[in-house]
Amino acid sequence: MEINIIKYLSFKRIININKIVISFLLSRILRRPVVWGMPVSYSIEPTNHCNLKCPECPSGLGTLTRPLGLLKLDDFKNLIDQIKDTGFYVQLFFQGEPYINKNLPQMINYARGKNIYSAVSTNGHFVNEKNVDIILDNAPDKLIFSIDGLDEESYQNYRIGGTFKQADAGLRSLLARRKELNKKLPFVELQFIVMKQNEHQIKDLFVYGKDVGADKVTLKTMQVSSFQNALRFLPENNKFSRYKIEDGDVKIKSKLKNHCFALWRTSVITWDGKVVPCCFDKDAIFTLGELNGRTFNEVWLSNEYMQFRNAVLSNRKGLSMCNNCTEGLKINILHIEN
């Protein structure tokens, strides 16, 4: 099983969940932000450095305007200590490749020691036979392993700078060793971004997933930032696209309503302590506060955060970040569990 939420619930966490839901519903009715709880989940960025140069990733392309760096272990521990009573799900990824940060294993263990579910997403190029035991000994609850092609041509079309051979070897080493040691963690989700160049491999992907021993196989629709990349990457089968192309323009399929539960249930923190609304603000353009010298609670209830929530409740289309958002749109389309 991917996650048994009951294991992570406590009286304080249950009360917090109710506060979040009720205050969000009240905010929609009143058309002004009411915030009574704290996030249940967080995306915390170990680093925004990456070893690959994926065409739709600002980190890999080097187009991020914010500084590159590594999250310090003490800063991570301090944040976890602040949120542990109410938050119970931490994604240790945002931009960049998490395993570039050498302190990632200690971060995982610290979060899990506070009964917080941890998830890591990797391109797999830092997983190999030499370090697989270290990864398993410091395993997150879930490891998302991204492989977006089953041969070198389709893989390297997007994962520029990497190879299918290396990613495949890392995945097989991890799962074989996990089986050998009879370990349950990490739960390994094989993730496949569906593109024009690999959509013909979908059936083979599920066979591949069973062959390597992945716990789950997920097809993910692709995010694009330009009409040119939409033409280059979006699959022919519109079932696997989050966009529609009309009149020479690319538009998200979901309707942009003037509310967003993400601003009540989750938050994103960059490696250097910037707090941003969600994962669509990759370059921290809409920074709502910084943790340097401030607690997360102070930022969460700050005027800046409240003003952003108010902007979403009044005119979400007016926020550039929101116009490529999939909140309410089903992203993960198909999966199998072994």
C-alpha positions as CSV (number, residue, x, y, z in Angstrom):
1,M,0.0,0.0,0.0
2,E,1.3,3.4,-1.0
3,I,0.2,5.3,2.2
4,N,-1.9,4.4,5.2
5,I,-3.0,7.8,6.4
6,I,-4.3,6.6,9.7
7,K,-0.7,5.8,10.8
8,Y,0.2,9.5,10.5
9,L,-2.9,11.0,12.2
10,S,-2.9,12.4,15.7
11,F,-5.5,14.4,17.6
12,K,-3.8,17.7,16.7
13,R,-3.4,16.7,13.1
14,I,-7.1,15.7,12.8
15,I,-8.2,18.9,14.4
16,N,-6.0,20.8,12.0
17,I,-7.5,19.0,9.0
18,N,-10.9,20.1,10.0
19,K,-9.8,23.7,10.6
20,I,-8.3,23.8,7.1
21,V,-11.4,22.3,5.3
22,I,-13.9,24.5,7.2
23,S,-12.0,27.7,6.8
24,F,-11.5,27.0,3.1
25,L,-15.2,26.4,2.5
26,L,-16.0,29.5,4.5
27,S,-13.5,31.5,2.4
28,R,-15.3,30.5,-0.7
29,I,-18.7,31.6,0.7
30,L,-17.5,34.9,2.1
31,R,-15.1,35.6,-0.9
32,R,-12.4,36.6,1.5
33,P,-9.6,34.5,3.0
34,V,-10.2,32.8,6.4
35,V,-7.4,30.7,7.6
36,W,-7.7,28.6,10.8
37,G,-5.3,25.8,10.2
38,M,-1.8,25.0,9.0
39,P,-0.8,23.0,5.9
40,V,-1.0,19.2,6.1
41,S,1.6,18.9,3.4
42,Y,4.8,20.6,2.3
43,S,7.2,20.6,-0.6
44,I,10.6,21.3,0.7
45,E,13.4,21.8,-1.9
46,P,16.7,20.0,-1.0
47,T,18.4,21.8,-4.0
48,N,17.5,23.4,-7.3
49,H,20.7,22.1,-8.9
50,C,20.1,19.4,-11.5
51,N,22.4,17.1,-13.6
52,L,20.0,17.0,-16.6
53,K,18.7,19.6,-19.0
54,C,15.1,18.8,-19.7
55,P,13.5,21.2,-22.1
56,E,10.5,22.1,-19.9
57,C,12.5,22.4,-16.7
58,P,13.8,25.8,-15.7
59,S,16.3,24.2,-13.3
60,G,17.8,22.0,-15.9
61,L,17.8,24.7,-18.6
62,G,19.5,27.2,-16.3
63,T,16.7,29.7,-16.7
64,L,15.9,30.1,-13.0
65,T,16.7,33.7,-11.9
66,R,16.8,32.7,-8.2
67,P,20.1,31.5,-6.8
68,L,21.2,27.9,-6.9
69,G,22.1,26.2,-3.7
70,L,21.6,23.4,-1.2
71,L,19.2,23.3,1.8
72,K,21.1,23.1,5.1
73,L,20.3,20.2,7.4
74,D,19.8,22.4,10.4
75,D,17.3,24.6,8.5
76,F,15.4,21.5,7.4
77,K,15.3,20.2,11.0
78,N,14.1,23.6,12.3
79,L,11.3,23.7,9.8
80,I,10.2,20.1,10.6
81,D,10.1,21.0,14.3
82,Q,7.8,23.9,13.5
83,I,5.3,21.9,11.4
84,K,5.4,18.4,12.9
85,D,2.3,18.8,15.1
86,T,0.0,19.6,12.2
87,G,1.8,18.6,9.0
88,F,2.3,14.9,8.2
89,Y,3.3,14.8,4.5
90,V,6.6,16.2,3.1
91,Q,7.7,16.1,-0.5
92,L,11.5,16.4,-0.6
93,F,11.5,17.8,-4.0
94,F,10.6,20.9,-6.0
95,Q,13.1,22.0,-8.6
96,G,16.4,20.1,-9.1
97,E,17.5,16.6,-8.4
98,P,17.2,15.9,-4.6
99,Y,20.0,13.3,-4.3
100,I,22.5,16.0,-5.3
101,N,22.1,17.2,-1.7
102,K,24.3,14.8,0.4
103,N,22.2,15.5,3.5
104,L,19.0,14.1,1.9
105,P,19.2,10.7,3.8
106,Q,19.4,12.6,7.1
107,M,16.5,14.8,6.1
108,I,14.4,11.7,5.3
109,N,15.2,10.1,8.6
110,Y,14.5,13.2,10.6
111,A,11.1,13.7,9.0
112,R,10.2,10.0,9.4
113,G,11.4,10.2,13.0
114,K,8.6,12.8,13.6
115,N,6.1,10.4,12.0
116,I,5.9,12.5,8.8
117,Y,5.4,10.7,5.5
118,S,8.3,11.5,3.1
119,A,8.4,11.3,-0.6
120,V,11.3,11.9,-3.0
121,S,11.3,12.3,-6.8
122,T,14.4,11.4,-8.7
123,N,15.7,11.0,-12.3
124,G,17.6,8.0,-11.0
125,H,21.1,9.0,-12.1
126,F,22.4,9.1,-8.5
127,V,21.1,5.6,-7.8
128,N,23.5,2.8,-8.5
129,E,25.0,-0.5,-7.2
130,K,27.5,1.3,-5.1
131,N,25.1,3.4,-3.1
132,V,21.9,1.4,-3.2
133,D,22.3,0.1,0.3
134,I,22.7,3.7,1.6
135,I,19.5,4.7,-0.2
136,L,17.6,1.7,1.2
137,D,18.9,2.2,4.8
138,N,17.7,5.8,4.6
139,A,14.6,5.2,2.4
140,P,11.8,7.7,2.0
141,D,8.3,6.3,2.3
142,K,7.8,6.8,-1.4
143,L,10.4,7.2,-4.2
144,I,9.1,8.5,-7.5
145,F,11.5,7.2,-10.2
146,S,11.1,9.2,-13.5
147,I,11.8,7.3,-16.7
148,D,10.2,9.0,-19.7
149,G,11.3,6.6,-22.5
150,L,12.2,2.9,-22.8
151,D,15.0,3.3,-25.3
152,E,17.8,5.8,-25.7
153,E,16.1,7.8,-28.5
154,S,12.8,8.4,-26.7
155,Y,14.5,8.8,-23.3
156,Q,17.1,11.3,-24.3
157,N,14.6,13.3,-26.4
158,Y,13.5,14.9,-23.1
159,R,16.0,13.7,-20.4
160,I,18.9,15.5,-22.0
161,G,22.2,14.7,-20.5
162,G,21.0,11.4,-19.1
163,T,20.7,7.9,-20.5
164,F,18.0,5.2,-20.3
165,K,20.8,2.7,-19.6
166,Q,21.8,4.4,-16.5
167,A,18.3,5.1,-15.2
168,D,17.3,1.6,-15.9
169,A,20.3,0.1,-14.2
170,G,19.7,2.3,-11.1
171,L,16.0,1.3,-10.9
172,R,16.8,-2.4,-11.3
173,S,19.6,-2.3,-8.7
174,L,17.4,-0.6,-6.2
175,L,14.4,-3.0,-6.6
176,A,16.5,-6.1,-6.8
177,R,18.4,-5.2,-3.6
178,R,15.2,-4.2,-1.8
179,K,13.8,-7.6,-2.6
180,E,17.0,-9.3,-1.5
181,L,16.9,-7.6,1.8
182,N,13.1,-8.1,2.2
183,K,12.6,-4.4,2.8
184,K,9.2,-2.7,2.3
185,L,10.5,0.8,1.8
186,P,10.7,2.8,-0.3
187,F,7.4,2.3,-2.1
188,V,8.6,2.8,-5.7
189,E,6.4,4.6,-8.2
190,L,7.7,4.5,-11.8
191,Q,6.6,7.7,-13.4
192,F,6.3,8.3,-17.2
193,I,5.6,11.7,-18.7
194,V,3.6,11.0,-21.8
195,M,4.9,12.8,-24.9
196,K,4.6,12.6,-28.7
197,Q,7.9,10.8,-28.8
198,N,7.1,8.1,-26.3
199,E,3.3,7.6,-26.3
200,H,3.7,4.5,-28.5
201,Q,5.5,2.8,-25.5
202,I,2.7,3.0,-23.0
203,K,1.7,-0.7,-23.3
204,D,5.3,-1.7,-23.0
205,L,5.8,0.5,-20.0
206,F,3.4,-1.5,-17.9
207,V,5.2,-4.7,-18.9
208,Y,8.5,-3.0,-18.0
209,G,7.1,-1.9,-14.6
210,K,6.2,-5.5,-13.7
211,D,9.5,-6.8,-15.0
212,V,11.6,-4.5,-12.8
213,G,9.3,-4.9,-9.8
214,A,7.9,-1.4,-9.4
215,D,5.0,-1.0,-7.0
216,K,3.1,1.4,-9.1
217,V,3.3,2.7,-12.7
218,T,2.0,6.2,-13.3
219,L,1.4,8.0,-16.6
220,K,1.7,11.8,-16.1
221,T,0.6,14.5,-18.5
222,M,3.2,17.0,-19.6
223,Q,3.4,20.6,-18.6
224,V,4.5,23.0,-21.4
225,S,5.3,26.7,-21.3
226,S,5.0,27.7,-24.9
227,F,3.1,27.0,-28.1
228,Q,6.3,25.8,-29.7
229,N,6.9,23.2,-27.1
230,A,3.3,22.1,-27.2
231,L,3.7,21.3,-30.8
232,R,7.0,19.5,-30.1
233,F,6.0,17.4,-27.1
234,L,2.2,17.1,-26.6
235,P,1.0,13.5,-27.5
236,E,-1.3,12.8,-30.5
237,N,-3.7,11.1,-28.1
238,N,-5.5,13.9,-26.4
239,K,-6.4,11.6,-23.5
240,F,-2.8,12.0,-22.3
241,S,-2.7,15.8,-22.5
242,R,-3.7,18.4,-20.0
243,Y,-4.1,21.0,-22.8
244,K,-6.2,21.7,-25.9
245,I,-4.8,23.6,-28.9
246,E,-7.1,26.1,-30.4
247,D,-6.6,28.9,-32.9
248,G,-2.9,28.8,-32.7
249,D,-2.8,28.8,-28.9
250,V,-2.4,26.2,-26.2
251,K,-4.9,26.3,-23.2
252,I,-5.2,24.2,-20.1
253,K,-8.3,21.9,-20.1
254,S,-9.4,22.7,-16.6
255,K,-11.6,25.7,-15.8
256,L,-9.9,28.3,-13.8
257,K,-12.3,29.0,-10.9
258,N,-11.8,31.7,-8.3
259,H,-10.6,29.4,-5.5
260,C,-7.7,27.0,-4.9
261,F,-7.6,24.6,-2.0
262,A,-3.8,24.4,-2.4
263,L,-3.5,27.7,-0.6
264,W,-5.0,26.2,2.5
265,R,-3.6,22.6,2.5
266,T,0.0,22.9,1.3
267,S,3.0,25.2,0.9
268,V,6.3,25.2,-0.9
269,I,9.7,26.2,0.6
270,T,12.8,26.7,-1.5
271,W,16.3,25.6,-0.4
272,D,17.0,29.1,0.8
273,G,13.8,29.6,2.8
274,K,11.5,31.4,0.4
275,V,7.9,30.4,0.9
276,V,5.9,30.3,-2.4
277,P,2.2,29.5,-3.0
278,C,2.6,26.2,-4.9
279,C,4.7,24.1,-7.2
280,F,3.8,26.2,-10.2
281,D,5.8,29.1,-9.0
282,K,9.1,27.5,-10.0
283,D,11.2,30.7,-9.9
284,A,9.7,32.0,-6.7
285,I,8.2,35.0,-8.5
286,F,5.3,35.1,-6.0
287,T,7.4,34.8,-2.9
288,L,5.1,35.3,0.1
289,G,7.8,35.5,2.8
290,E,11.1,34.2,3.9
291,L,11.9,32.0,6.8
292,N,15.2,33.7,7.6
293,G,14.5,35.0,11.1
294,R,10.7,34.3,10.8
295,T,8.7,31.2,11.7
296,F,6.6,29.5,9.1
297,N,3.5,30.3,11.0
298,E,4.3,34.0,10.8
299,V,4.6,33.7,7.0
300,W,1.6,31.5,6.6
301,L,-0.6,34.1,8.3
302,S,1.2,37.2,6.9
303,N,-0.5,40.0,5.0
304,E,1.4,38.9,1.8
305,Y,-0.1,35.4,2.0
306,M,-3.6,36.7,2.8
307,Q,-3.4,39.1,-0.1
308,F,-2.4,36.3,-2.5
309,R,-5.3,34.2,-1.3
310,N,-7.6,37.1,-1.7
311,A,-6.4,37.6,-5.3
312,V,-7.2,34.0,-6.1
313,L,-10.6,34.3,-4.6
314,S,-11.4,37.5,-6.6
315,N,-9.6,37.1,-9.9
316,R,-7.5,34.0,-10.3
317,K,-7.0,34.6,-14.0
318,G,-5.2,37.7,-13.2
319,L,-2.3,35.7,-11.7
320,S,0.0,34.5,-14.4
321,M,1.2,31.5,-12.4
322,C,-2.4,30.2,-12.1
323,N,-3.0,30.1,-15.9
324,N,-1.0,26.9,-16.3
325,C,-2.4,25.2,-13.1
326,T,-3.9,21.7,-13.0
327,E,-5.7,22.1,-9.6
328,G,-8.9,20.1,-10.0
329,L,-7.6,18.4,-13.2
330,K,-6.7,14.8,-13.1
331,I,-3.0,14.6,-13.9
332,N,-2.1,11.0,-13.1
333,I,-4.2,9.1,-15.5
334,L,-3.4,5.4,-15.2
335,H,-1.5,3.2,-12.8
336,I,-0.9,-0.4,-11.8
337,E,0.0,-1.7,-8.4
338,N,1.8,-5.0,-7.9
